[in-house]
Each structure stands twice: as C-alpha cells, then as structure tokens.
Amino acid sequence: MSHDQSETLIHMVNQIAHNLQSASDPATGVKNHLEKFWARSMKERIIACLDAPDCALTPVARQAVEQLAQQRRQAS
C-alpha cells in the first residue's frame, strides 16, 4: 500500500472517531462504521497500518481498528 493511501485511510478513521467522540462507546461506534461502510480491502489496509511505526491513528481510532482486527481474527 502506498504511503498516500495509508495517510488517507488514517485521516478518514481519525475523522470518524472525531465525529463519534461524544458517543457512549466511540471506539465501538467507529468499528461498527468501518464494518458497515468500508470495503474489505480498506479494512485490511487500515489493520495492516497498526504495525507501522508512523501510524498516526488517534487513541479512539486505534482502539477501533484493534477491535476490528480482533473481530476478524475470531471470525476466521
């Protein structure tokens, strides 16, 4: 994945997290949004981004992507 694609996905997840910050469980809200609206390839790319040293996910966004990754591991 190119650096620009990673930055775009990170920006998008961070924006979703920002928009859901007042929810009772914002990380789960972000995870649910990603599950519902993102293509499989986008979800795979953002999960892969967790291991990158320059992954600039906000704490809530990172928690949501970690939840998504865990859910995908359990489903397989």
PyMOL Python script that loads the backbone (N, CA, C, O; Angstrom):
from pymol import cmd

cmd.read_pdbstr("""\
ATOM      1  N   MET A   1       0.856  -1.171   0.000  1.00  0.00           N
ATOM      2  CA  MET A   1       0.000   0.000   0.000  1.00  0.00           C
ATOM      3  C   MET A   1       0.893   1.223   0.000  1.00  0.00           C
ATOM      4  O   MET A   1       1.897   1.282   0.711  1.00  0.00           O
ATOM      5  N   SER A   2       0.520   2.176  -0.793  1.00  0.00           N
ATOM      6  CA  SER A   2       1.331   3.390  -0.861  1.00  0.00           C
ATOM      7  C   SER A   2       1.125   4.237   0.390  1.00  0.00           C
ATOM      8  O   SER A   2       0.133   4.116   1.109  1.00  0.00           O
ATOM      9  N   HIS A   3       2.102   5.088   0.609  1.00  0.00           N
ATOM     10  CA  HIS A   3       2.053   5.966   1.779  1.00  0.00           C
ATOM     11  C   HIS A   3       0.837   6.888   1.707  1.00  0.00           C
ATOM     12  O   HIS A   3       0.201   7.145   2.729  1.00  0.00           O
ATOM     13  N   ASP A   4       0.506   7.385   0.522  1.00  0.00           N
ATOM     14  CA  ASP A   4      -0.648   8.271   0.373  1.00  0.00           C
ATOM     15  C   ASP A   4      -1.948   7.565   0.718  1.00  0.00           C
ATOM     16  O   ASP A   4      -2.822   8.155   1.354  1.00  0.00           O
ATOM     17  N   GLN A   5      -2.089   6.299   0.305  1.00  0.00           N
ATOM     18  CA  GLN A   5      -3.293   5.546   0.632  1.00  0.00           C
ATOM     19  C   GLN A   5      -3.407   5.341   2.143  1.00  0.00           C
ATOM     20  O   GLN A   5      -4.491   5.460   2.714  1.00  0.00           O
ATOM     21  N   SER A   6      -2.295   5.036   2.771  1.00  0.00           N
ATOM     22  CA  SER A   6      -2.295   4.867   4.226  1.00  0.00           C
ATOM     23  C   SER A   6      -2.708   6.154   4.913  1.00  0.00           C
ATOM     24  O   SER A   6      -3.545   6.143   5.815  1.00  0.00           O
ATOM     25  N   GLU A   7      -2.131   7.246   4.492  1.00  0.00           N
ATOM     26  CA  GLU A   7      -2.459   8.540   5.106  1.00  0.00           C
ATOM     27  C   GLU A   7      -3.935   8.868   4.931  1.00  0.00           C
ATOM     28  O   GLU A   7      -4.570   9.388   5.850  1.00  0.00           O
ATOM     29  N   THR A   8      -4.478   8.571   3.768  1.00  0.00           N
ATOM     30  CA  THR A   8      -5.891   8.843   3.509  1.00  0.00           C
ATOM     31  C   THR A   8      -6.783   8.017   4.424  1.00  0.00           C
ATOM     32  O   THR A   8      -7.727   8.543   5.012  1.00  0.00           O
ATOM     33  N   LEU A   9      -6.489   6.727   4.546  1.00  0.00           N
ATOM     34  CA  LEU A   9      -7.296   5.869   5.416  1.00  0.00           C
ATOM     35  C   LEU A   9      -7.183   6.294   6.876  1.00  0.00           C
ATOM     36  O   LEU A   9      -8.180   6.324   7.598  1.00  0.00           O
ATOM     37  N   ILE A  10      -5.978   6.620   7.304  1.00  0.00           N
ATOM     38  CA  ILE A  10      -5.771   7.090   8.677  1.00  0.00           C
ATOM     39  C   ILE A  10      -6.570   8.356   8.925  1.00  0.00           C
ATOM     40  O   ILE A  10      -7.234   8.495   9.952  1.00  0.00           O
ATOM     41  N   HIS A  11      -6.499   9.268   7.981  1.00  0.00           N
ATOM     42  CA  HIS A  11      -7.250  10.522   8.115  1.00  0.00           C
ATOM     43  C   HIS A  11      -8.756  10.233   8.222  1.00  0.00           C
ATOM     44  O   HIS A  11      -9.455  10.817   9.050  1.00  0.00           O
ATOM     45  N   MET A  12      -9.230   9.336   7.384  1.00  0.00           N
ATOM     46  CA  MET A  12     -10.655   9.007   7.398  1.00  0.00           C
ATOM     47  C   MET A  12     -11.081   8.406   8.738  1.00  0.00           C
ATOM     48  O   MET A  12     -12.106   8.802   9.294  1.00  0.00           O
ATOM     49  N   VAL A  13     -10.306   7.454   9.261  1.00  0.00           N
ATOM     50  CA  VAL A  13     -10.666   6.836  10.547  1.00  0.00           C
ATOM     51  C   VAL A  13     -10.608   7.873  11.664  1.00  0.00           C
ATOM     52  O   VAL A  13     -11.470   7.896  12.541  1.00  0.00           O
ATOM     53  N   ASN A  14      -9.600   8.721  11.630  1.00  0.00           N
ATOM     54  CA  ASN A  14      -9.496   9.766  12.655  1.00  0.00           C
ATOM     55  C   ASN A  14     -10.695  10.716  12.599  1.00  0.00           C
ATOM     56  O   ASN A  14     -11.182  11.155  13.640  1.00  0.00           O
ATOM     57  N   GLN A  15     -11.169  11.032  11.399  1.00  0.00           N
ATOM     58  CA  GLN A  15     -12.341  11.899  11.262  1.00  0.00           C
ATOM     59  C   GLN A  15     -13.595  11.214  11.796  1.00  0.00           C
ATOM     60  O   GLN A  15     -14.408  11.840  12.475  1.00  0.00           O
ATOM     61  N   ILE A  16     -13.747   9.942  11.491  1.00  0.00           N
ATOM     62  CA  ILE A  16     -14.900   9.195  12.006  1.00  0.00           C
ATOM     63  C   ILE A  16     -14.858   9.183  13.533  1.00  0.00           C
ATOM     64  O   ILE A  16     -15.875   9.397  14.192  1.00  0.00           O
ATOM     65  N   ALA A  17     -13.674   8.933  14.086  1.00  0.00           N
ATOM     66  CA  ALA A  17     -13.521   8.925  15.550  1.00  0.00           C
ATOM     67  C   ALA A  17     -13.858  10.295  16.136  1.00  0.00           C
ATOM     68  O   ALA A  17     -14.506  10.386  17.178  1.00  0.00           O
ATOM     69  N   HIS A  18     -13.424  11.341  15.474  1.00  0.00           N
ATOM     70  CA  HIS A  18     -13.723  12.702  15.946  1.00  0.00           C
ATOM     71  C   HIS A  18     -15.235  12.936  15.937  1.00  0.00           C
ATOM     72  O   HIS A  18     -15.783  13.496  16.887  1.00  0.00           O
ATOM     73  N   ASN A  19     -15.904  12.513  14.874  1.00  0.00           N
ATOM     74  CA  ASN A  19     -17.346  12.725  14.756  1.00  0.00           C
ATOM     75  C   ASN A  19     -18.150  11.903  15.757  1.00  0.00           C
ATOM     76  O   ASN A  19     -19.268  12.274  16.113  1.00  0.00           O
ATOM     77  N   LEU A  20     -17.587  10.796  16.208  1.00  0.00           N
ATOM     78  CA  LEU A  20     -18.298   9.932  17.158  1.00  0.00           C
ATOM     79  C   LEU A  20     -17.780  10.067  18.587  1.00  0.00           C
ATOM     80  O   LEU A  20     -18.128   9.261  19.449  1.00  0.00           O
ATOM     81  N   GLN A  21     -16.964  11.063  18.841  1.00  0.00           N
ATOM     82  CA  GLN A  21     -16.326  11.190  20.151  1.00  0.00           C
ATOM     83  C   GLN A  21     -17.314  11.367  21.303  1.00  0.00           C
ATOM     84  O   GLN A  21     -16.987  11.040  22.444  1.00  0.00           O
ATOM     85  N   SER A  22     -18.501  11.871  21.031  1.00  0.00           N
ATOM     86  CA  SER A  22     -19.462  12.068  22.120  1.00  0.00           C
ATOM     87  C   SER A  22     -20.366  10.847  22.332  1.00  0.00           C
ATOM     88  O   SER A  22     -21.232  10.866  23.206  1.00  0.00           O
ATOM     89  N   ALA A  23     -20.173   9.802  21.547  1.00  0.00           N
ATOM     90  CA  ALA A  23     -20.963   8.580  21.726  1.00  0.00           C
ATOM     91  C   ALA A  23     -20.582   7.904  23.042  1.00  0.00           C
ATOM     92  O   ALA A  23     -19.505   8.153  23.584  1.00  0.00           O
ATOM     93  N   SER A  24     -21.460   7.056  23.548  1.00  0.00           N
ATOM     94  CA  SER A  24     -21.167   6.385  24.815  1.00  0.00           C
ATOM     95  C   SER A  24     -19.959   5.463  24.698  1.00  0.00           C
ATOM     96  O   SER A  24     -19.211   5.305  25.664  1.00  0.00           O
ATOM     97  N   ASP A  25     -19.754   4.851  23.532  1.00  0.00           N
ATOM     98  CA  ASP A  25     -18.594   3.996  23.279  1.00  0.00           C
ATOM     99  C   ASP A  25     -18.072   4.330  21.883  1.00  0.00           C
ATOM    100  O   ASP A  25     -18.380   3.630  20.919  1.00  0.00           O
ATOM    101  N   PRO A  26     -17.280   5.400  21.775  1.00  0.00           N
ATOM    102  CA  PRO A  26     -16.869   5.871  20.449  1.00  0.00           C
ATOM    103  C   PRO A  26     -16.057   4.855  19.653  1.00  0.00           C
ATOM    104  O   PRO A  26     -16.213   4.775  18.434  1.00  0.00           O
ATOM    105  N   ALA A  27     -15.201   4.083  20.300  1.00  0.00           N
ATOM    106  CA  ALA A  27     -14.381   3.116  19.563  1.00  0.00           C
ATOM    107  C   ALA A  27     -15.260   2.050  18.906  1.00  0.00           C
ATOM    108  O   ALA A  27     -15.032   1.681  17.754  1.00  0.00           O
ATOM    109  N   THR A  28     -16.246   1.564  19.626  1.00  0.00           N
ATOM    110  CA  THR A  28     -17.152   0.577  19.048  1.00  0.00           C
ATOM    111  C   THR A  28     -17.969   1.194  17.926  1.00  0.00           C
ATOM    112  O   THR A  28     -18.246   0.534  16.924  1.00  0.00           O
ATOM    113  N   GLY A  29     -18.352   2.438  18.082  1.00  0.00           N
ATOM    114  CA  GLY A  29     -19.074   3.132  17.012  1.00  0.00           C
ATOM    115  C   GLY A  29     -18.243   3.239  15.749  1.00  0.00           C
ATOM    116  O   GLY A  29     -18.753   3.045  14.645  1.00  0.00           O
ATOM    117  N   VAL A  30     -16.960   3.549  15.908  1.00  0.00           N
ATOM    118  CA  VAL A  30     -16.060   3.632  14.756  1.00  0.00           C
ATOM    119  C   VAL A  30     -15.909   2.253  14.126  1.00  0.00           C
ATOM    120  O   VAL A  30     -15.990   2.114  12.906  1.00  0.00           O
ATOM    121  N   LYS A  31     -15.690   1.237  14.953  1.00  0.00           N
ATOM    122  CA  LYS A  31     -15.544  -0.128  14.437  1.00  0.00           C
ATOM    123  C   LYS A  31     -16.786  -0.542  13.660  1.00  0.00           C
ATOM    124  O   LYS A  31     -16.676  -1.121  12.579  1.00  0.00           O
ATOM    125  N   ASN A  32     -17.953  -0.254  14.196  1.00  0.00           N
ATOM    126  CA  ASN A  32     -19.202  -0.605  13.519  1.00  0.00           C
ATOM    127  C   ASN A  32     -19.328   0.127  12.181  1.00  0.00           C
ATOM    128  O   ASN A  32     -19.797  -0.442  11.195  1.00  0.00           O
ATOM    129  N   HIS A  33     -18.909   1.380  12.158  1.00  0.00           N
ATOM    130  CA  HIS A  33     -18.944   2.154  10.918  1.00  0.00           C
ATOM    131  C   HIS A  33     -18.025   1.515   9.871  1.00  0.00           C
ATOM    132  O   HIS A  33     -18.410   1.356   8.713  1.00  0.00           O
ATOM    133  N   LEU A  34     -16.826   1.157  10.284  1.00  0.00           N
ATOM    134  CA  LEU A  34     -15.883   0.541   9.355  1.00  0.00           C
ATOM    135  C   LEU A  34     -16.449  -0.772   8.826  1.00  0.00           C
ATOM    136  O   LEU A  34     -16.360  -1.047   7.629  1.00  0.00           O
ATOM    137  N   GLU A  35     -17.026  -1.578   9.700  1.00  0.00           N
ATOM    138  CA  GLU A  35     -17.615  -2.851   9.284  1.00  0.00           C
ATOM    139  C   GLU A  35     -18.717  -2.647   8.251  1.00  0.00           C
ATOM    140  O   GLU A  35     -18.813  -3.385   7.270  1.00  0.00           O
ATOM    141  N   LYS A  36     -19.530  -1.651   8.484  1.00  0.00           N
ATOM    142  CA  LYS A  36     -20.717  -1.453   7.656  1.00  0.00           C
ATOM    143  C   LYS A  36     -20.412  -0.783   6.315  1.00  0.00           C
ATOM    144  O   LYS A  36     -20.995  -1.149   5.294  1.00  0.00           O
ATOM    145  N   PHE A  37     -19.502   0.196   6.311  1.00  0.00           N
ATOM    146  CA  PHE A  37     -19.349   1.040   5.137  1.00  0.00           C
ATOM    147  C   PHE A  37     -18.036   0.885   4.383  1.00  0.00           C
ATOM    148  O   PHE A  37     -17.939   1.338   3.243  1.00  0.00           O
ATOM    149  N   TRP A  38     -17.044   0.276   4.965  1.00  0.00           N
ATOM    150  CA  TRP A  38     -15.754   0.167   4.296  1.00  0.00           C
ATOM    151  C   TRP A  38     -15.635  -1.142   3.551  1.00  0.00           C
ATOM    152  O   TRP A  38     -16.120  -2.179   4.005  1.00  0.00           O
ATOM    153  N   ALA A  39     -14.987  -1.086   2.408  1.00  0.00           N
ATOM    154  CA  ALA A  39     -14.703  -2.294   1.625  1.00  0.00           C
ATOM    155  C   ALA A  39     -13.700  -3.155   2.377  1.00  0.00           C
ATOM    156  O   ALA A  39     -12.919  -2.661   3.189  1.00  0.00           O
ATOM    157  N   ARG A  40     -13.737  -4.446   2.094  1.00  0.00           N
ATOM    158  CA  ARG A  40     -12.826  -5.377   2.757  1.00  0.00           C
ATOM    159  C   ARG A  40     -11.367  -4.941   2.589  1.00  0.00           C
ATOM    160  O   ARG A  40     -10.586  -5.002   3.539  1.00  0.00           O
ATOM    161  N   SER A  41     -11.010  -4.507   1.395  1.00  0.00           N
ATOM    162  CA  SER A  41      -9.624  -4.102   1.152  1.00  0.00           C
ATOM    163  C   SER A  41      -9.226  -2.895   2.009  1.00  0.00           C
ATOM    164  O   SER A  41      -8.086  -2.809   2.467  1.00  0.00           O
ATOM    165  N   MET A  42     -10.147  -1.979   2.223  1.00  0.00           N
ATOM    166  CA  MET A  42      -9.852  -0.818   3.076  1.00  0.00           C
ATOM    167  C   MET A  42      -9.633  -1.261   4.518  1.00  0.00           C
ATOM    168  O   MET A  42      -8.720  -0.781   5.191  1.00  0.00           O
ATOM    169  N   LYS A  43     -10.478  -2.180   4.987  1.00  0.00           N
ATOM    170  CA  LYS A  43     -10.337  -2.679   6.356  1.00  0.00           C
ATOM    171  C   LYS A  43      -9.010  -3.416   6.525  1.00  0.00           C
ATOM    172  O   LYS A  43      -8.334  -3.259   7.542  1.00  0.00           O
ATOM    173  N   GLU A  44      -8.643  -4.208   5.541  1.00  0.00           N
ATOM    174  CA  GLU A  44      -7.366  -4.916   5.613  1.00  0.00           C
ATOM    175  C   GLU A  44      -6.197  -3.934   5.640  1.00  0.00           C
ATOM    176  O   GLU A  44      -5.232  -4.130   6.379  1.00  0.00           O
ATOM    177  N   ARG A  45      -6.285  -2.894   4.845  1.00  0.00           N
ATOM    178  CA  ARG A  45      -5.204  -1.902   4.796  1.00  0.00           C
ATOM    179  C   ARG A  45      -5.070  -1.138   6.107  1.00  0.00           C
ATOM    180  O   ARG A  45      -3.956  -0.899   6.574  1.00  0.00           O
ATOM    181  N   ILE A  46      -6.191  -0.755   6.701  1.00  0.00           N
ATOM    182  CA  ILE A  46      -6.092   0.018   7.946  1.00  0.00           C
ATOM    183  C   ILE A  46      -5.622  -0.885   9.087  1.00  0.00           C
ATOM    184  O   ILE A  46      -4.915  -0.415   9.979  1.00  0.00           O
ATOM    185  N   ILE A  47      -5.989  -2.149   9.083  1.00  0.00           N
ATOM    186  CA  ILE A  47      -5.498  -3.082  10.098  1.00  0.00           C
ATOM    187  C   ILE A  47      -3.993  -3.258   9.952  1.00  0.00           C
ATOM    188  O   ILE A  47      -3.267  -3.264  10.946  1.00  0.00           O
ATOM    189  N   ALA A  48      -3.526  -3.401   8.722  1.00  0.00           N
ATOM    190  CA  ALA A  48      -2.082  -3.539   8.476  1.00  0.00           C
ATOM    191  C   ALA A  48      -1.322  -2.311   8.946  1.00  0.00           C
ATOM    192  O   ALA A  48      -0.149  -2.402   9.305  1.00  0.00           O
ATOM    193  N   CYS A  49      -1.970  -1.195   8.944  1.00  0.00           N
ATOM    194  CA  CYS A  49      -1.347   0.060   9.353  1.00  0.00           C
ATOM    195  C   CYS A  49      -1.007   0.074  10.850  1.00  0.00           C
ATOM    196  O   CYS A  49      -0.140   0.838  11.277  1.00  0.00           O
ATOM    197  N   LEU A  50      -1.673  -0.753  11.639  1.00  0.00           N
ATOM    198  CA  LEU A  50      -1.425  -0.777  13.087  1.00  0.00           C
ATOM    199  C   LEU A  50       0.034  -1.060  13.418  1.00  0.00           C
ATOM    200  O   LEU A  50       0.550  -0.562  14.418  1.00  0.00           O
ATOM    201  N   ASP A  51       0.701  -1.854  12.590  1.00  0.00           N
ATOM    202  CA  ASP A  51       2.084  -2.238  12.855  1.00  0.00           C
ATOM    203  C   ASP A  51       3.097  -1.217  12.367  1.00  0.00           C
ATOM    204  O   ASP A  51       4.280  -1.317  12.691  1.00  0.00           O
ATOM    205  N   ALA A  52       2.652  -0.245  11.598  1.00  0.00           N
ATOM    206  CA  ALA A  52       3.575   0.758  11.058  1.00  0.00           C
ATOM    207  C   ALA A  52       3.987   1.740  12.147  1.00  0.00           C
ATOM    208  O   ALA A  52       3.142   2.197  12.918  1.00  0.00           O
ATOM    209  N   PRO A  53       5.272   2.070  12.221  1.00  0.00           N
ATOM    210  CA  PRO A  53       5.724   2.996  13.260  1.00  0.00           C
ATOM    211  C   PRO A  53       5.159   4.410  13.095  1.00  0.00           C
ATOM    212  O   PRO A  53       5.061   5.157  14.068  1.00  0.00           O
ATOM    213  N   ASP A  54       4.789   4.774  11.873  1.00  0.00           N
ATOM    214  CA  ASP A  54       4.275   6.123  11.634  1.00  0.00           C
ATOM    215  C   ASP A  54       2.749   6.163  11.544  1.00  0.00           C
ATOM    216  O   ASP A  54       2.182   7.107  10.994  1.00  0.00           O
ATOM    217  N   CYS A  55       2.096   5.154  12.074  1.00  0.00           N
ATOM    218  CA  CYS A  55       0.639   5.098  12.047  1.00  0.00           C
ATOM    219  C   CYS A  55       0.092   6.153  13.004  1.00  0.00           C
ATOM    220  O   CYS A  55       0.242   6.038  14.220  1.00  0.00           O
ATOM    221  N   ALA A  56      -0.533   7.163  12.454  1.00  0.00           N
ATOM    222  CA  ALA A  56      -0.951   8.331  13.239  1.00  0.00           C
ATOM    223  C   ALA A  56      -2.421   8.276  13.646  1.00  0.00           C
ATOM    224  O   ALA A  56      -3.108   9.297  13.645  1.00  0.00           O
ATOM    225  N   LEU A  57      -2.892   7.103  13.988  1.00  0.00           N
ATOM    226  CA  LEU A  57      -4.269   6.980  14.458  1.00  0.00           C
ATOM    227  C   LEU A  57      -4.401   7.620  15.837  1.00  0.00           C
ATOM    228  O   LEU A  57      -3.514   7.496  16.682  1.00  0.00           O
ATOM    229  N   THR A  58      -5.505   8.296  16.045  1.00  0.00           N
ATOM    230  CA  THR A  58      -5.787   8.833  17.375  1.00  0.00           C
ATOM    231  C   THR A  58      -6.085   7.651  18.297  1.00  0.00           C
ATOM    232  O   THR A  58      -6.343   6.549  17.811  1.00  0.00           O
ATOM    233  N   PRO A  59      -6.054   7.853  19.605  1.00  0.00           N
ATOM    234  CA  PRO A  59      -6.306   6.730  20.515  1.00  0.00           C
ATOM    235  C   PRO A  59      -7.644   6.013  20.269  1.00  0.00           C
ATOM    236  O   PRO A  59      -7.697   4.784  20.284  1.00  0.00           O
ATOM    237  N   VAL A  60      -8.706   6.766  20.047  1.00  0.00           N
ATOM    238  CA  VAL A  60     -10.010   6.138  19.811  1.00  0.00           C
ATOM    239  C   VAL A  60     -10.003   5.392  18.481  1.00  0.00           C
ATOM    240  O   VAL A  60     -10.528   4.282  18.394  1.00  0.00           O
ATOM    241  N   ALA A  61      -9.421   5.983  17.456  1.00  0.00           N
ATOM    242  CA  ALA A  61      -9.346   5.331  16.150  1.00  0.00           C
ATOM    243  C   ALA A  61      -8.513   4.054  16.235  1.00  0.00           C
ATOM    244  O   ALA A  61      -8.886   3.030  15.661  1.00  0.00           O
ATOM    245  N   ARG A  62      -7.397   4.111  16.942  1.00  0.00           N
ATOM    246  CA  ARG A  62      -6.544   2.931  17.101  1.00  0.00           C
ATOM    247  C   ARG A  62      -7.304   1.823  17.831  1.00  0.00           C
ATOM    248  O   ARG A  62      -7.241   0.660  17.433  1.00  0.00           O
ATOM    249  N   GLN A  63      -8.008   2.176  18.878  1.00  0.00           N
ATOM    250  CA  GLN A  63      -8.781   1.182  19.628  1.00  0.00           C
ATOM    251  C   GLN A  63      -9.831   0.536  18.721  1.00  0.00           C
ATOM    252  O   GLN A  63     -10.042  -0.675  18.780  1.00  0.00           O
ATOM    253  N   ALA A  64     -10.483   1.334  17.891  1.00  0.00           N
ATOM    254  CA  ALA A  64     -11.499   0.798  16.976  1.00  0.00           C
ATOM    255  C   ALA A  64     -10.879  -0.164  15.968  1.00  0.00           C
ATOM    256  O   ALA A  64     -11.439  -1.228  15.702  1.00  0.00           O
ATOM    257  N   VAL A  65      -9.735   0.199  15.411  1.00  0.00           N
ATOM    258  CA  VAL A  65      -9.080  -0.666  14.426  1.00  0.00           C
ATOM    259  C   VAL A  65      -8.574  -1.936  15.103  1.00  0.00           C
ATOM    260  O   VAL A  65      -8.618  -3.011  14.505  1.00  0.00           O
ATOM    261  N   GLU A  66      -8.099  -1.829  16.333  1.00  0.00           N
ATOM    262  CA  GLU A  66      -7.679  -3.026  17.067  1.00  0.00           C
ATOM    263  C   GLU A  66      -8.872  -3.943  17.324  1.00  0.00           C
ATOM    264  O   GLU A  66      -8.749  -5.163  17.218  1.00  0.00           O
ATOM    265  N   GLN A  67     -10.023  -3.367  17.659  1.00  0.00           N
ATOM    266  CA  GLN A  67     -11.242  -4.168  17.847  1.00  0.00           C
ATOM    267  C   GLN A  67     -11.633  -4.854  16.541  1.00  0.00           C
ATOM    268  O   GLN A  67     -12.024  -6.021  16.538  1.00  0.00           O
ATOM    269  N   LEU A  68     -11.526  -4.129  15.444  1.00  0.00           N
ATOM    270  CA  LEU A  68     -11.849  -4.685  14.139  1.00  0.00           C
ATOM    271  C   LEU A  68     -10.911  -5.845  13.809  1.00  0.00           C
ATOM    272  O   LEU A  68     -11.354  -6.888  13.326  1.00  0.00           O
ATOM    273  N   ALA A  69      -9.631  -5.664  14.067  1.00  0.00           N
ATOM    274  CA  ALA A  69      -8.648  -6.712  13.806  1.00  0.00           C
ATOM    275  C   ALA A  69      -8.940  -7.946  14.651  1.00  0.00           C
ATOM    276  O   ALA A  69      -8.883  -9.070  14.153  1.00  0.00           O
ATOM    277  N   GLN A  70      -9.250  -7.741  15.924  1.00  0.00           N
ATOM    278  CA  GLN A  70      -9.553  -8.862  16.812  1.00  0.00           C
ATOM    279  C   GLN A  70     -10.804  -9.596  16.342  1.00  0.00           C
ATOM    280  O   GLN A  70     -10.842 -10.826  16.352  1.00  0.00           O
ATOM    281  N   GLN A  71     -11.807  -8.865  15.941  1.00  0.00           N
ATOM    282  CA  GLN A  71     -13.043  -9.477  15.470  1.00  0.00           C
ATOM    283  C   GLN A  71     -12.786 -10.301  14.216  1.00  0.00           C
ATOM    284  O   GLN A  71     -13.345 -11.388  14.068  1.00  0.00           O
ATOM    285  N   ARG A  72     -11.958  -9.807  13.322  1.00  0.00           N
ATOM    286  CA  ARG A  72     -11.650 -10.539  12.087  1.00  0.00           C
ATOM    287  C   ARG A  72     -10.861 -11.807  12.384  1.00  0.00           C
ATOM    288  O   ARG A  72     -11.060 -12.832  11.732  1.00  0.00           O
ATOM    289  N   ARG A  73      -9.951 -11.738  13.381  1.00  0.00           N
ATOM    290  CA  ARG A  73      -9.194 -12.937  13.768  1.00  0.00           C
ATOM    291  C   ARG A  73     -10.131 -13.988  14.335  1.00  0.00           C
ATOM    292  O   ARG A  73      -9.988 -15.172  14.029  1.00  0.00           O
ATOM    293  N   GLN A  74     -11.081 -13.579  15.148  1.00  0.00           N
ATOM    294  CA  GLN A  74     -12.015 -14.523  15.767  1.00  0.00           C
ATOM    295  C   GLN A  74     -12.947 -15.152  14.749  1.00  0.00           C
ATOM    296  O   GLN A  74     -13.377 -16.294  14.915  1.00  0.00           O
ATOM    297  N   ALA A  75     -13.262 -14.408  13.692  1.00  0.00           N
ATOM    298  CA  ALA A  75     -14.188 -14.912  12.679  1.00  0.00           C
ATOM    299  C   ALA A  75     -13.529 -15.910  11.740  1.00  0.00           C
ATOM    300  O   ALA A  75     -14.212 -16.699  11.088  1.00  0.00           O
ATOM    301  N   SER A  76     -12.197 -15.877  11.670  1.00  0.00           N
ATOM    302  CA  SER A  76     -11.531 -16.779  10.726  1.00  0.00           C
ATOM    303  C   SER A  76     -11.061 -18.061  11.356  1.00  0.00           C
ATOM    304  O   SER A  76     -10.485 -18.909  10.675  1.00  0.00           O
TER     305      SER A  76
END
""", "prot")
cmd.dss("prot")
cmd.show_as("cartoon", "prot")
cmd.util.cbc("prot")
cmd.orient("prot")
